[in-house]
């Protein structure tokens, strides 16, 4: 069985940043990229809010540069999916790759991310990155002064709608019931905003547009009346699912499946196992914060290994 000091599970800003720091600390990290090398940013066109890119950068290009930087310092980056793990309190930990190969590691950094939940419409998939988004903070800037729609009824949807209302001329909030799941304070915040129109009892029938979004058709699920909204941006805010299924029963997680880390740390409940990025972040979910926790995880892995040697 191949043995490494540090195994990084998943790529993206968190995984690649962890790899950069771990390799520079001579931990000789091995990184498995998972099913979507580069993570969610590989389906993001323009990234304008990551430090160091004054003219912005395409998401896939940014991930290629982060990968190249990690490889430059000696990270062993491989294609493959971690399909099983066995964490041992006193190590080493064992991961199964593609259901056949086993790797043992003194430390494991988990950066498997979280996947946005989608409505499942063909047009939503086709126009993803061309007007369809799951992150208002990431992409709202591109729709300044324009009319947009947000679908969802929880705190996240209200936060996205409120954020966009400060940038856009009008925000349509599409809610499938006659009430929201959001907290009272968040509901009040969007209801009081003059440029937010709430469409109750409404489902999204179709996102309109050939190459870019130029509207959305909604249907009232009480009256079956269809309405077309002239929007240029369509934001899906029905939640995220952390990619943590293989860790269930071994690592502490909240009710939604996000890994729980110790305060001001990336440490999980198992010694030598750390979590970075969206897999443990229920609040910010930004590339720059993911990269920051990737750095933290690598530094904490290095300190843990140093303590083992003392």
C-alpha positions as CSV (number, residue, x, y, z in Angstrom):
1,X,0.0,0.0,0.0
2,X,1.4,3.4,-1.0
3,X,1.9,5.7,2.0
4,X,2.1,9.5,2.0
5,X,2.5,12.2,4.6
6,X,-0.5,14.2,3.4
7,X,-3.4,13.2,1.2
8,X,-5.6,16.0,-0.2
9,X,-9.1,14.9,-1.2
10,X,-10.6,17.2,-3.8
11,X,-9.3,20.2,-5.8
12,X,-10.6,23.7,-6.2
13,X,-9.2,26.8,-4.4
14,X,-9.1,25.0,-1.1
15,X,-7.4,21.8,-2.3
16,X,-4.9,23.5,-4.6
17,X,-4.0,26.1,-1.9
18,X,-3.5,23.4,0.7
19,X,-1.3,21.6,-1.8
20,X,0.8,24.7,-2.4
21,X,1.4,25.2,1.3
22,X,1.9,21.5,2.1
23,X,4.4,21.0,-0.8
24,X,6.4,24.0,0.2
25,X,6.5,22.6,3.8
26,X,8.0,19.4,2.3
27,X,5.0,17.3,3.2
28,X,5.0,15.8,-0.4
29,X,1.2,15.9,-0.7
30,X,-0.8,13.6,-3.0
31,X,-4.0,15.3,-4.3
32,X,-6.8,13.4,-6.0
33,X,-8.9,15.8,-8.0
34,X,-12.3,14.1,-7.8
35,X,-15.1,14.1,-10.3
36,X,-14.8,17.8,-11.2
37,X,-11.1,18.8,-11.3
38,X,-11.0,22.5,-10.2
39,X,-14.4,22.4,-8.5
40,X,-17.3,24.8,-9.1
41,X,-15.1,27.5,-10.6
42,X,-14.6,25.4,-13.7
43,X,-18.2,26.3,-14.7
44,X,-17.7,30.0,-13.9
45,X,-16.9,32.3,-16.7
46,X,-15.6,35.5,-15.2
47,X,-13.9,35.7,-11.8
48,X,-13.4,39.3,-10.8
49,X,-13.3,39.2,-7.0
50,X,-10.2,37.0,-6.4
51,X,-7.2,39.1,-5.4
52,X,-4.3,39.4,-7.8
53,X,-6.4,39.5,-11.0
54,X,-7.1,43.2,-11.7
55,X,-8.6,42.4,-15.1
56,X,-10.5,39.4,-13.9
57,X,-9.9,35.8,-15.1
58,X,-11.9,32.9,-16.5
59,X,-12.7,30.3,-13.8
60,X,-11.2,27.4,-15.6
61,X,-8.0,29.3,-16.4
62,X,-7.7,30.3,-12.7
63,X,-7.9,26.7,-11.6
64,X,-5.3,25.6,-14.2
65,X,-2.9,28.2,-12.8
66,X,-3.5,27.1,-9.2
67,X,-2.9,23.5,-10.3
68,X,0.3,24.5,-12.1
69,X,1.5,26.4,-9.0
70,X,0.9,23.4,-6.8
71,X,2.7,21.1,-9.2
72,X,5.6,23.5,-9.4
73,X,6.3,22.9,-5.8
74,X,6.1,19.1,-6.1
75,X,2.5,18.2,-5.5
76,X,1.5,14.8,-7.0
77,X,-1.8,15.5,-8.6
78,X,-3.8,12.6,-9.9
79,X,-7.1,11.9,-11.6
80,X,-9.3,9.8,-9.5
81,X,-12.2,9.7,-7.0
82,X,-11.9,8.8,-3.3
83,X,-14.7,6.4,-2.9
84,X,-14.1,5.3,0.7
85,X,-12.2,6.2,3.8
86,X,-11.2,4.6,7.1
87,X,-10.0,7.1,9.6
88,X,-8.0,5.9,12.6
89,X,-7.7,8.0,15.7
90,X,-4.0,7.4,16.0
91,X,-3.4,7.1,12.2
92,X,-2.5,6.3,9.6
93,X,-5.7,6.9,7.7
94,X,-6.7,4.8,4.6
95,X,-8.5,6.0,1.5
96,X,-9.8,3.9,-1.3
97,X,-9.5,5.3,-4.8
98,X,-12.0,4.4,-7.5
99,X,-13.1,1.5,-5.4
100,X,-9.9,-0.5,-5.9
101,X,-6.6,1.3,-4.9
102,X,-5.8,2.0,-1.3
103,X,-3.6,4.9,0.0
104,X,-2.5,5.4,3.6
105,X,-1.7,8.8,4.9
106,X,-0.6,10.4,8.2
107,X,-2.8,13.4,7.5
108,X,-5.8,14.0,5.3
109,X,-7.1,17.3,4.1
110,X,-10.7,17.2,2.9
111,X,-11.6,19.8,0.3
112,X,-14.5,18.1,-1.6
113,X,-16.6,21.2,-1.6
114,X,-20.4,21.5,-1.9
115,X,-22.6,21.3,-4.9
116,X,-25.3,23.8,-5.7
117,X,-28.8,22.4,-5.9
118,X,-30.5,23.0,-9.2
119,X,-34.1,22.9,-10.5
120,X,-33.3,20.3,-13.1
121,X,-34.4,22.3,-16.2
122,X,-32.6,21.7,-19.5
123,X,-32.5,25.5,-20.1
124,X,-31.0,26.1,-16.7
125,X,-28.1,23.7,-17.5
126,X,-27.6,25.0,-21.0
127,X,-27.4,28.6,-19.8
128,X,-25.3,28.0,-16.7
129,X,-22.6,30.6,-16.8
130,X,-24.4,32.6,-19.4
131,X,-26.9,34.3,-17.1
132,X,-27.7,31.4,-14.8
133,X,-25.8,31.4,-11.5
134,X,-25.9,30.0,-8.0
135,X,-24.0,32.8,-6.4
136,X,-25.1,36.4,-6.3
137,X,-22.0,37.6,-4.5
138,X,-19.8,36.0,-7.3
139,X,-21.8,37.2,-10.3
140,X,-24.2,40.0,-9.2
141,X,-21.7,42.7,-10.3
142,X,-22.3,41.7,-14.0
143,X,-26.0,42.6,-13.7
144,X,-25.7,46.1,-12.3
145,X,-28.7,48.2,-13.4
146,X,-30.5,45.2,-14.9
147,X,-33.5,43.1,-14.0
148,X,-32.9,39.7,-12.5
149,X,-34.7,36.8,-10.8
150,X,-33.9,34.7,-7.7
151,X,-35.6,31.4,-7.0
152,X,-35.9,30.1,-3.5
153,X,-37.6,30.7,-0.1
154,X,-35.0,30.3,2.5
155,X,-32.5,32.7,4.2
156,X,-30.0,32.2,1.3
157,X,-32.6,33.2,-1.3
158,X,-33.5,36.3,0.8
159,X,-29.8,37.2,1.2
160,X,-29.2,36.8,-2.5
161,X,-32.3,38.9,-3.4
162,X,-31.4,41.6,-0.9
163,X,-27.8,41.7,-2.1
164,X,-28.9,42.0,-5.8
165,X,-31.4,44.7,-5.0
166,X,-28.5,47.0,-4.1
167,X,-27.0,46.4,-7.6
168,X,-29.9,45.7,-9.9
169,X,-32.9,47.8,-11.1
170,X,-35.4,45.1,-10.0
171,X,-35.3,41.7,-8.4
172,X,-38.0,39.1,-8.9
173,X,-38.1,36.6,-6.0
174,X,-39.8,33.4,-7.1
175,X,-41.4,31.5,-4.2
176,X,-43.2,28.2,-4.8
177,X,-45.5,28.4,-1.8
178,X,-47.6,31.2,-0.2
179,X,-45.0,31.6,2.6
180,X,-41.2,31.5,3.0
181,X,-38.9,29.3,5.1
182,X,-36.6,32.2,5.8
183,X,-36.3,33.7,9.2
184,X,-38.7,36.6,10.0
185,X,-35.9,39.2,9.9
186,X,-34.8,38.1,6.4
187,X,-38.4,38.0,5.2
188,X,-39.0,41.5,6.5
189,X,-35.8,42.7,4.8
190,X,-36.9,41.6,1.3
191,X,-40.6,42.6,1.7
192,X,-39.6,46.1,2.6
193,X,-37.3,46.5,-0.4
194,X,-39.2,48.5,-3.0
195,X,-37.3,47.0,-6.0
196,X,-37.9,43.4,-4.9
197,X,-41.1,41.8,-6.2
198,X,-42.2,38.5,-4.7
199,X,-44.0,36.0,-6.9
200,X,-45.9,33.7,-4.5
201,X,-47.1,30.2,-5.4
202,X,-44.9,30.2,-8.4
203,X,-42.6,27.7,-10.1
204,X,-40.0,28.2,-12.8
205,X,-41.3,26.8,-16.0
206,X,-38.4,27.7,-18.3
207,X,-35.3,29.9,-18.5
208,X,-35.5,31.8,-21.8
209,X,-32.7,32.6,-24.2
210,X,-30.6,30.9,-26.8
211,X,-27.1,31.8,-25.9
212,X,-27.7,34.1,-22.9
213,X,-30.6,34.6,-20.5
214,X,-33.2,37.1,-21.7
215,X,-36.1,36.1,-19.6
216,X,-37.8,33.5,-17.4
217,X,-41.2,32.0,-17.6
218,X,-43.0,31.2,-14.3
219,X,-46.2,29.5,-13.7
220,X,-48.6,30.1,-10.8
221,X,-49.2,26.7,-9.3
222,X,-52.7,27.7,-8.1
223,X,-54.1,29.3,-11.2
224,X,-51.7,27.8,-13.8
225,X,-51.3,31.3,-15.3
226,X,-47.9,31.7,-17.0
227,X,-45.9,34.9,-16.9
228,X,-42.7,35.9,-18.6
229,X,-40.3,38.1,-16.7
230,X,-37.8,40.2,-18.8
231,X,-34.6,39.3,-16.8
232,X,-31.0,39.0,-17.9
233,X,-29.9,37.0,-14.8
234,X,-31.4,34.0,-13.1
235,X,-30.0,33.0,-9.7
236,X,-30.9,29.7,-8.1
237,X,-30.8,29.8,-4.3
238,X,-32.4,26.6,-3.2
239,X,-29.4,25.4,-1.2
240,X,-26.1,23.5,-1.5
241,X,-25.3,19.9,-0.7
242,X,-21.8,19.3,0.8
243,X,-19.9,16.4,-0.8
244,X,-19.5,14.5,2.4
245,X,-21.4,11.2,2.0
246,X,-18.3,9.0,2.2
247,X,-17.4,10.6,5.6
248,X,-20.8,9.9,7.3
249,X,-20.4,7.9,10.5
250,X,-16.8,8.9,11.0
251,X,-16.6,12.7,11.0
252,X,-18.9,15.1,12.9
253,X,-21.2,17.0,10.6
254,X,-24.3,19.2,11.0
255,X,-27.8,18.3,10.0
256,X,-27.2,19.5,6.4
257,X,-24.0,17.4,6.1
258,X,-21.4,20.1,6.4
259,X,-18.3,19.0,8.3
260,X,-17.9,20.5,11.7
261,X,-14.4,21.9,12.5
262,X,-13.1,23.2,15.8
263,X,-13.3,26.9,16.4
264,X,-10.7,29.0,14.5
265,X,-9.4,25.8,13.0
266,X,-9.8,23.3,10.2
267,X,-9.4,20.3,12.6
268,X,-12.2,17.7,12.6
269,X,-13.1,15.3,15.4
270,X,-10.4,12.9,14.2
271,X,-6.7,13.7,14.8
272,X,-4.8,14.4,11.6
273,X,-7.9,15.0,9.5
274,X,-8.7,18.5,8.4
275,X,-11.5,20.1,6.4
276,X,-11.2,23.2,4.2
277,X,-13.4,25.2,1.8
278,X,-17.1,24.8,1.1
279,X,-17.3,21.4,2.6
280,X,-17.2,23.1,6.0
281,X,-18.3,26.6,5.2
282,X,-22.0,27.3,5.5
283,X,-21.6,31.1,5.5
284,X,-19.2,32.6,2.9
285,X,-18.7,30.0,0.2
286,X,-16.2,32.2,-1.8
287,X,-13.1,31.2,-3.6
288,X,-10.9,33.4,-1.5
289,X,-12.2,32.1,1.8
290,X,-11.9,28.5,0.5
291,X,-8.2,29.3,-0.4
292,X,-7.7,30.8,3.1
293,X,-8.9,27.6,4.9
294,X,-6.8,25.5,2.5
295,X,-3.8,27.4,3.8
296,X,-4.9,26.9,7.3
297,X,-5.4,23.1,6.8
298,X,-1.9,22.7,5.4
299,X,-0.3,24.6,8.2
300,X,-2.2,22.6,10.8
301,X,-1.3,19.4,9.1
302,X,2.4,20.4,9.2
303,X,2.2,21.2,12.9
304,X,0.4,18.0,13.6
305,X,3.1,16.0,11.9
306,X,5.8,17.9,13.7
307,X,4.2,17.1,17.0
308,X,4.1,13.4,16.1
309,X,7.9,13.5,15.5
310,X,8.7,15.2,18.8
